[in-house]
Amino acid sequence: MEEIVRELESMDPSGAVVDLVLGVDVSSLSDEERLTLLVVTRKVMAALHYVELNLVHEIEDTTEIAMAVHEPEQSVVRLKEYSDVLGRLPLCAELLRRGEIDARRLKTIDDRVIHLTNPELVARVDQAMADVAPGLTRTQLARRATKAVAEADPLGYDQRRQKAREDRRVVFVPLPDGMAQLRITLNALDAREAYDVLTQDARALVKDDRTTDQKRADAFLDRFLGYGIDRKVKVHVTISMETLMGLTEEPALLDGYGPIAADSARELAMHGPWRGLLLDEYHRASELSRELYRPTAKIKEFAELNAGGVCSAPGCASPIQELDHTIPWPKGETSATRLKGYCTWHHHQKHANHSVTLDPDGTLHWVTPQGRHYTTTPHQY
């Protein structure tokens, strides 16, 4: 058996790599070798999905395909229509062929360009996403692609936003074991505010064995039945002064969601309190500092703005739940750029068995127990 070394992760998928993946006895590997093989396997799967799209694109008879692969023909028809992505986003599709992004990430980008009618604008987004997609998770990529589309076609983006409002709905989905889902599609601002209200309701409930998700579900039912308590929630939207003044249609940023249309942000600014945020030359939030361990409300707010409202751990897009002194206080100062926001899980992991260091420019370095190195940077507005 060929030795499983980390250098395999940088190889392009090939027949030899497929043979290696299929021929390995997983139980005989170390944890580090298993992780390497997992990375390699995902690259192979991505490359094979590229081949599948190519084949479906070239075979005209969808009935023939459906019968051969034992799939409903409508599913095959949808896959054939989607296979146009290879020509629509050639640079990102090439990343799929090389295994640098997976099928879901390519679909995430395509979902956001599918309604762009100008091929030049699609090509602009394709180029922008090809430069960054390999290093982003699907959620991060969705936000970056949404922003790229909004920047490429700001007026069209707002028109699509208005049309998308017509798709708001509630869908009942049966689940096993006596359960069901209510899927609610809303305007992003309304959905974020409703979610935050339910989160406050959940936190106000008595401490018991229920998880936060379970309490949030119970709080939703209480509100729906008319037992809810009036609450005020704070929704952060960051908008440039130029957009606020109507000089540009650059999208604003809704914490925990991503880019929203300029008109939505301007409308929100008319009805809610707002304050100025000074950016440095890298378009990152500037810092406020003080000499105490516990940050002020303003420092907490700036620390969250510095991270774009999401967890600072590599690849995580969960909302910030806790702030952490990367360098333990008092050696590490309590300031907006020295404090880093995390979800509860990654805050725990940071203190458990991961090494985390911070550069003067705000770049955060995580080293895992296996010695893998990842970085995150402050949010760029």
C-alpha positions in Angstrom: 0.0 0.0 0.0 1.3 3.5 -0.9 2.2 5.5 2.2 -0.5 8.0 3.2 1.4 11.3 3.5 -0.1 14.8 3.8 1.5 15.7 0.4 -1.3 13.6 -1.2 -3.8 16.4 -0.3 -2.2 18.7 -2.9 -2.3 16.2 -5.8 -4.8 16.5 -8.6 -7.4 13.6 -8.6 -6.4 10.8 -10.9 -7.0 7.1 -11.5 -4.0 6.2 -9.3 -5.5 8.3 -6.5 -8.9 6.6 -6.9 -7.2 3.2 -6.7 -5.4 4.3 -3.5 -8.6 5.5 -1.9 -10.5 2.3 -2.8 -7.6 0.0 -1.7 -6.8 1.4 1.8 -7.7 -0.5 4.9 -9.0 2.4 7.0 -8.8 0.6 10.3 -5.0 0.3 9.9 -4.4 4.1 9.6 -3.5 6.6 12.2 -5.9 9.5 12.9 -3.6 11.8 10.8 -3.6 9.4 7.9 -7.4 9.1 8.1 -7.8 12.8 7.9 -5.5 13.1 4.9 -7.4 10.2 3.2 -10.7 12.0 3.9 -9.4 15.2 2.2 -8.2 13.2 -0.8 -11.5 11.2 -1.0 -13.5 14.5 -1.1 -11.3 15.8 -3.9 -11.9 12.6 -5.8 -15.6 12.8 -5.3 -15.6 16.4 -6.5 -13.7 15.4 -9.7 -16.1 12.5 -10.4 -19.1 14.9 -10.0 -17.5 17.1 -12.7 -17.3 14.0 -14.9 -20.9 13.2 -14.2 -22.0 16.7 -15.1 -20.0 16.5 -18.3 -21.6 13.1 -19.3 -25.1 14.2 -18.5 -24.6 17.4 -20.5 -23.5 15.4 -23.6 -26.1 12.7 -23.5 -29.3 14.0 -25.0 -31.8 11.3 -24.1 -32.8 11.9 -20.5 -35.1 8.9 -20.5 -32.2 6.6 -21.4 -30.2 8.1 -18.5 -33.0 7.8 -16.0 -33.6 4.1 -16.8 -29.9 3.3 -16.6 -29.2 5.0 -13.3 -32.6 4.2 -11.7 -33.5 7.9 -11.1 -36.8 9.7 -11.7 -36.6 11.3 -15.1 -37.5 14.7 -13.6 -34.4 14.5 -11.4 -32.3 13.7 -14.5 -33.8 16.6 -16.4 -32.9 19.0 -13.5 -29.4 17.6 -13.4 -29.0 18.1 -17.2 -30.3 21.7 -16.9 -27.8 22.3 -14.1 -24.9 20.9 -16.1 -24.9 24.1 -18.0 -22.9 25.4 -15.0 -19.8 24.0 -16.7 -20.1 26.7 -19.4 -21.7 29.3 -17.2 -18.9 29.2 -14.5 -15.9 27.7 -16.3 -13.3 28.9 -13.8 -15.2 27.6 -10.7 -16.1 24.4 -12.6 -12.4 23.8 -13.2 -11.9 24.1 -9.4 -14.5 21.3 -9.1 -12.5 19.2 -11.6 -9.3 19.6 -9.6 -11.2 18.8 -6.4 -10.5 22.3 -4.9 -14.2 22.9 -4.2 -17.0 20.3 -3.8 -20.3 20.0 -5.7 -22.3 21.9 -3.0 -20.0 24.9 -3.2 -20.2 25.1 -7.0 -24.0 25.0 -6.7 -23.9 27.7 -4.0 -22.2 30.1 -6.5 -24.4 29.1 -9.4 -27.6 29.7 -7.3 -26.5 33.3 -7.0 -25.6 34.0 -10.6 -28.4 32.0 -12.3 -30.6 35.1 -12.7 -27.8 37.4 -14.1 -28.7 37.8 -17.8 -25.4 39.5 -18.8 -22.7 37.0 -19.5 -20.0 39.6 -18.8 -21.4 40.0 -15.3 -21.5 36.3 -14.7 -17.8 36.0 -15.9 -16.9 38.8 -13.4 -18.4 36.9 -10.6 -16.9 33.6 -11.8 -13.4 35.2 -11.7 -13.9 36.7 -8.3 -15.2 33.5 -6.8 -12.5 31.3 -8.4 -9.9 33.4 -6.6 -11.3 32.7 -3.1 -13.6 29.7 -3.3 -11.0 26.9 -2.3 -10.5 28.5 1.1 -14.1 29.2 2.0 -16.8 27.1 3.5 -20.2 26.9 1.8 -21.8 29.5 4.1 -18.8 31.9 3.7 -18.9 31.3 -0.1 -22.6 32.1 -0.2 -22.1 35.4 1.5 -19.1 36.3 -0.7 -20.9 35.3 -3.9 -24.0 37.3 -2.9 -21.8 40.3 -2.4 -20.0 39.8 -5.7 -23.3 39.6 -7.6 -24.6 42.7 -5.8 -21.5 44.6 -6.7 -21.5 43.4 -10.3 -25.2 44.3 -10.8 -26.4 46.5 -8.0 -29.6 47.7 -9.7 -30.5 44.2 -10.9 -29.8 42.9 -7.4 -32.4 45.2 -5.9 -34.9 44.2 -8.6 -34.3 40.5 -7.8 -34.7 41.3 -4.1 -38.1 42.9 -4.8 -39.2 39.9 -6.8 -37.9 37.5 -4.2 -40.2 39.0 -1.6 -43.0 37.4 -3.6 -41.6 34.0 -2.7 -42.2 34.4 1.1 -44.1 31.4 2.3 -44.7 28.8 5.0 -44.2 25.2 4.1 -45.3 22.2 6.1 -42.9 19.2 5.8 -43.8 15.9 7.5 -41.0 14.1 9.4 -40.7 10.6 10.9 -41.7 9.8 14.5 -44.6 12.2 14.8 -42.6 15.3 14.0 -42.9 17.9 11.3 -41.2 21.1 10.1 -42.5 24.6 9.4 -40.2 26.2 6.9 -40.7 29.9 6.7 -39.2 32.1 4.0 -39.0 35.8 4.9 -37.2 39.0 4.1 -33.7 38.6 5.6 -34.1 41.5 8.0 -37.4 40.2 9.3 -36.1 36.7 9.6 -33.0 37.8 11.5 -35.1 39.9 13.9 -37.6 37.1 14.5 -34.7 34.7 15.2 -33.1 37.0 17.7 -36.4 37.5 19.5 -36.8 33.8 19.8 -33.2 33.5 21.1 -33.9 36.1 23.8 -37.1 34.2 24.7 -35.1 30.9 25.0 -32.5 32.5 27.2 -35.2 33.8 29.5 -36.7 30.4 30.1 -35.9 28.5 33.3 -32.7 26.4 33.2 -33.5 22.7 32.6 -32.5 19.8 30.4 -33.7 21.5 27.2 -31.1 22.6 24.6 -31.2 26.2 23.3 -32.7 24.9 20.0 -35.4 23.1 21.9 -36.2 26.2 24.0 -36.2 28.3 20.8 -38.8 25.9 19.3 -40.9 26.1 22.4 -40.6 29.9 22.5 -41.9 30.0 18.9 -44.9 28.0 19.8 -45.6 30.3 22.8 -45.4 33.3 20.6 -47.6 31.8 18.0 -50.2 31.0 20.6 -50.1 34.5 22.0 -48.0 34.0 25.1 -44.9 35.9 24.0 -43.4 38.9 25.9 -42.6 42.1 24.1 -38.8 42.3 23.5 -36.4 44.7 21.8 -33.6 43.2 19.8 -30.6 44.9 18.1 -29.9 44.0 14.5 -26.5 45.2 13.1 -26.4 46.4 9.6 -23.2 48.0 8.3 -23.6 50.5 5.4 -21.1 52.8 3.8 -21.6 56.5 3.9 -21.7 56.6 0.1 -24.5 54.1 0.0 -26.4 55.8 2.8 -26.3 59.0 0.8 -27.4 57.3 -2.4 -24.1 57.9 -4.2 -23.6 54.2 -4.8 -25.6 51.0 -4.7 -22.9 49.0 -2.9 -24.7 46.4 -0.7 -24.7 46.6 3.1 -23.9 43.8 5.5 -26.4 42.2 7.8 -24.7 40.4 10.7 -25.3 36.7 10.6 -26.6 36.8 7.0 -24.4 38.7 4.6 -25.0 41.3 2.0 -28.4 43.0 1.6 -29.6 45.5 -1.0 -28.7 49.1 -0.5 -32.3 50.2 -0.5 -33.2 47.9 2.3 -30.3 49.2 4.4 -31.2 52.9 3.7 -34.8 52.2 4.7 -33.6 50.6 7.9 -31.3 53.6 8.7 -34.3 55.9 8.4 -36.1 54.1 11.2 -33.4 53.0 13.6 -30.5 54.4 15.6 -27.1 54.3 13.9 -23.5 55.3 14.6 -20.3 55.9 12.7 -17.7 53.2 12.4 -14.1 54.3 11.5 -12.3 51.9 9.2 -8.5 51.6 8.7 -6.7 51.4 5.4 -7.5 47.8 5.0 -11.3 48.5 5.4 -11.4 46.8 8.8 -13.1 48.2 11.9 -10.8 50.4 14.0 -10.3 49.7 17.7 -11.4 51.1 20.9 -9.6 50.1 24.1 -9.6 50.3 27.8 -7.6 48.8 30.7 -10.2 46.6 32.3 -10.9 42.9 31.8 -14.6 43.2 31.1 -15.2 45.0 27.8 -17.6 47.9 27.6 -20.8 47.6 25.5 -19.1 49.7 22.8 -15.9 47.5 22.7 -18.1 44.4 22.5 -20.0 45.9 19.6 -16.8 46.9 17.8 -15.2 43.5 18.4 -18.3 41.9 16.8 -18.2 44.4 13.9 -14.5 43.6 13.5 -15.4 40.0 12.8 -18.5 40.7 10.6 -20.7 39.3 13.3 -19.6 35.7 13.0 -17.3 33.3 14.9 -13.6 33.9 14.3 -12.7 30.2 14.1 -11.6 29.0 10.7 -14.5 28.2 8.5 -17.2 28.9 11.1 -20.1 31.1 10.1 -22.1 30.9 13.4 -23.1 34.1 15.2 -20.8 35.3 17.9 -21.9 34.1 21.3 -18.8 34.8 23.5 -15.8 37.1 23.5 -12.3 35.9 24.3 -9.0 37.5 25.1 -6.7 35.8 22.6 -3.7 36.8 24.8 -4.9 36.2 28.4 -5.7 39.4 30.4 -3.9 41.3 31.9 -1.0 40.6 29.5 -3.5 40.9 26.7 -5.4 44.2 26.5 -9.1 44.5 26.4 -9.7 46.1 23.0 -11.9 45.6 20.0 -9.2 44.1 17.8 -7.6 42.1 20.6 -10.9 40.5 21.6 -12.1 37.8 19.3 -15.7 36.6 19.1 -16.5 32.9 18.9 -19.5 30.6 19.0 -19.6 28.6 22.3 -18.2 25.5 20.8 -15.1 27.1 19.2 -14.4 29.1 22.3 -14.3 25.9 24.2 -12.0 24.3 21.5 -9.7 27.3 21.6 -9.0 26.7 25.3 -9.1 22.9 25.1 -6.4 21.7 22.7 -5.9 24.3 19.9 -3.1 26.8 19.8 -4.3 30.3 18.8 -2.1 33.4 18.2 -2.9 36.9 17.0 -0.8 39.1 14.6 -0.7 42.9 15.1 -2.8 43.3 11.9 -5.6 41.1 13.4 -4.8 37.9 11.6 -5.7 34.9 13.8 -3.7 31.7 13.5 -5.1 28.4 14.7 -3.0 25.3 15.0 -4.9 22.0 15.5 -3.8 19.1 17.6 -2.5 17.4 14.4 -0.4 20.5 13.6 -2.5 21.8 10.8 -2.4 25.6 10.4 -5.4 27.8 9.5 -5.9 31.6 9.5 -8.8 34.0 9.7 -8.6 37.8 9.2 -10.8 40.6 10.4 -13.9 41.2 8.2 -13.3 43.5 5.3 -16.2 45.9 4.7 
